Amino acid sequence: MSGGVTGNEIRDWCTTHIAAMLGRPAGDIDPDARFARRGLDSSTMINLIVAAEEWLGIEIDPDSIYEYRSVNALSDYLATLVDRR
């Protein structure tokens, strides 16, 4: 992936990816709702992390899904990792 991805782009990507996993429209995904509240389990979240690693070209600690529990929180965290790269 080329540099210059923004936090908003990461947020949009996460929202779209989660919506696809749930079979729902992206507009139904509340970016502040906890992942567990949306019905996402740890194995589903690992899928999200792996896909984000591939898209962003970074390594993401799998335990981050327990610390950053919403689209907004995870997106902000991923944006800091991209910035450090």
C-alpha positions in Angstrom: 0.0 0.0 0.0 1.2 3.5 -0.7 1.7 6.0 2.1 -0.6 8.8 2.9 -3.6 6.8 4.1 -5.7 8.9 6.5 -7.5 7.9 9.7 -10.8 8.5 8.0 -9.8 6.2 5.2 -8.9 3.5 7.7 -12.2 4.1 9.5 -14.2 3.8 6.3 -12.3 0.6 5.3 -12.9 -0.9 8.8 -16.6 0.0 8.6 -17.0 -1.5 5.1 -15.0 -4.7 6.0 -17.1 -5.2 9.2 -20.3 -4.6 7.3 -19.3 -7.2 4.7 -18.5 -9.7 7.4 -21.9 -9.2 9.0 -23.8 -9.0 5.7 -25.1 -5.5 6.5 -24.9 -2.1 4.9 -22.0 0.0 6.0 -24.4 2.7 7.2 -25.7 0.3 9.9 -22.3 0.1 11.6 -22.0 2.5 14.5 -18.3 3.4 14.7 -18.5 3.9 18.5 -20.3 0.6 19.2 -18.2 -2.1 20.8 -17.3 -4.9 18.4 -18.9 -7.5 20.8 -22.1 -5.5 20.7 -22.1 -6.0 16.9 -21.8 -9.7 17.3 -18.1 -9.9 16.3 -16.2 -12.6 18.1 -12.4 -12.9 18.4 -11.9 -15.1 15.4 -13.8 -12.6 13.2 -11.8 -9.8 14.6 -8.6 -11.6 13.8 -9.8 -11.8 10.2 -10.2 -8.0 10.3 -6.7 -7.6 11.8 -5.1 -9.8 9.1 -6.9 -8.0 6.3 -5.8 -4.6 7.8 -2.2 -5.8 8.0 -2.3 -6.8 4.3 -4.0 -3.5 3.2 -1.8 -1.2 5.3 1.4 -3.1 5.1 2.0 -3.1 8.9 2.1 -5.6 11.7 -0.8 -5.3 14.2 -0.7 -6.9 17.7 -3.7 -9.3 17.7 -4.4 -8.3 21.3 -5.2 -4.8 20.1 -8.7 -6.0 19.4 -9.2 -6.3 23.2 -7.9 -2.8 23.8 -9.4 -0.9 20.9 -13.0 -2.2 20.9 -14.8 0.0 18.4 -14.2 1.0 14.8 -13.2 4.5 15.9 -10.8 3.3 18.6 -9.2 0.7 16.3 -9.0 3.1 13.4 -7.2 5.7 15.5 -4.8 3.1 16.7 -4.1 1.8 13.2 -3.5 5.4 12.0 -0.8 5.8 14.6 0.9 2.6 13.4 0.8 3.8 9.8 2.2 7.1 10.8 5.2 5.4 12.6 6.0 3.4 9.5 
